[in-house]
Every structure is written in structure tokens, then in C-alpha cells.
């Protein structure tokens, strides 16, 4: 018994030391960005180029997040609340991009929109290659599988018995979805929106492949980092990185706060039911 307790305590100590190493290493990475970028923040905010990249990043990330949620919520509902042929296969296909390099996804988009279809869309006024529409498309394709997985998980955690009881009382599936499924998944959905928006801001690989890196045209915050490093302007690059870090930290803080709020609400409901 003493030997088992000794081994257990040893495992705890090793775990804590490992966690401390990870925290220290991550902190060094974050502090490096802050220390190197903070002195250039004021200059960056006054720069017309950085202002353009911030505005473009916020615009494209917001539109891409809206599209991801618009497509992701009904898809997640179909995967969790309906039955159709080859459902498991469809789920695998939807989540396959999660394991693919973003450059490959960007290359696929480039090939598609450089084809006759892409040329036809361009003639109709919908430009994708080397255009801000391409940034939105790349951000959407990269983040849509994450949105579907997160929302699907949230819907799976909703007790289907509540929907069954509501249905037995005459509520339609749409009524059950809007009055039970969505409200009970509210915090998870909001957290998904915030995380998706933050991830869209940081997307680079697929965007670079599809729209390139052109100053004051397709220059997002991540593209600004790439261009400034390529030209030796490390100060501007670190300032852009610091801005992204601040946005990411804020998004993560809000997401964690919503998670804690959701947990408290769940515990209160359990106590009430008991």
C-alpha cells in the first residue's frame, strides 16, 4: 500500500514538473512577442499599411465566421439529429480537412478557381484568386470542419429526451431546435463563434496559396508579418504579431469565461433537479 502511494505521489510530482516546463516554455514564447512587439505598437497603429491589414482581417474574419456558422449549425444538426445514407462516411469527409495541411487546402482552392469554373465566376464579377473574396473563402474552408465538430459535440450533449417530450406535446422539429437544442447549446455556440473568428484572423497557409501576399490589397495581419519579415522590418512584424496575440488572448478569455458560466449553470440545474 505504501509502495502504491509512493508511486502515485511520484507520478503527481512528474506531472506537475512537466506542466511547469510547458507553462514556462509557452510563457517565454508569448513574452518574446510582447517584449519585441510592444515598443512598435504605437507606430504600427499609425501606419496606413497596418491599419489596412487590421481592417481587412476584421472584415474577412467576420464574414468567414458568419458563413461557417450558417453552414456549420444545420450540418451539425443533420449529423446528430437525423438519419441518412452514408452518414458516417459524410462525417469522415467533412472532418478530413482537419488532418490536411492548409497549404494543400489552398492549393485545391487555387486549382478549382483557376479552372473554367473560376474564370466563369470571374466574368460574372465574383473574383477569388488574388482577391479579398479568396481570403474569406480560404478562412471558411479551413475553419468550417472545426465549427461543425464543436457544434456537433454541443448538440450531442443536449438530452434528446427533452426534445422527445416536446415532440410528444406537439412541437415541430424546428420548434424543438429553436426552443431546446439551441438555448441549451447557447454558450458553446457563442464560444465557437469567438474561437472561429480568432482562428480566421490567424489563418495564413491557405490564404497565401490562394490570394498571395500583396501589400495594401490582400494584406491581412498574418500576411503583414510575412511581408515585413521578408523585407527585414522586424519591428512591424512583431507589432502585427502582438496585435494578433492581444486579440487571441481576449477571445480565449471570453471563451473560458463562458465555459465556467456554462458549468455553473449546469451544476445549478442538477441541484434544482435533485
Beta strands, then each sheet from edge to edge (+ up, - down):
end
